[in-house]
């Protein structure tokens, strides 16, 4: 008879497992990348830059004047100007003594004489020196600790930078082949990893037996190793045994629903997270274990969360953390799945939260903070 794996008699609380996982993880070293290659990675510290614009500039075509000289001007009461105004184009430096730019039809010319037919406020039509980027400011005020967006690259290019410093954690995702041959979950986690700011390299174990998995666990220059499948208690589930033979199993059996068969461990200094093969269980363990570890590697700011009141109560079992999927309906959260996460509910969800193991859930009308799945 082939022996089967067994989960521990007691499951490890989610917060205990997460603390053990994060304890050894530090941010990866930054690398400098050309701006075109930095999109989607997490920005690190950036240099201080010069003011932009370097002086007051016009932001539209028109007449450059001093606003104080236009007080009282209107179409009913044109105001003669003591000197010919200066015409400026958008982007041009403002002439000395001028603090506004007015449209062409706000000044009438009769022979050599000019008269204003409209007032202007100080700074109208003008961008002040340093208004885009203050003198001595670090671009890290804009992007450090966040995924680099196209707008961040605009700021970097405006500052004259050709490269920026980013953190790019390397994840190796090892798929333990399912009996069905499907790689649905591995592709799901790889897609999530790339969207979260990681470089994800996928590999497939040659088999489900412990020896085959152990050979595939050998590190290939990554910062975190994630296995998919083979962590359960079936006769062909050998991921945990393979991990134990190569390194250390810190916890197997997490008090998380779904995701009870998830595990964490270490091979040398390499953190390892074993995700279940089912998509919903893998997602639950990804959100609660792998994603916080990835955020630690990339020194990412806390991910976007939103607090809204519950439209109906959430009931949960004490002793196990449960994932709840939420849909935003106007200004409230509607729970659409608790513990059991069908794919249709996952696709419909706008956010997720975890009910702590020591809680029986949340009453209707209580404000809860959830992690956003959509921007």
Order of alpha helices (4+ residues) and beta strands (2+ residues): beta-alpha-beta-alpha-beta-beta-beta-beta-beta-beta-beta-beta-beta-alpha-alpha-beta-beta-alpha-beta-alpha-beta-alpha-beta-beta-beta-beta-alpha-alpha-beta-beta-beta-beta-alpha-beta-beta-beta
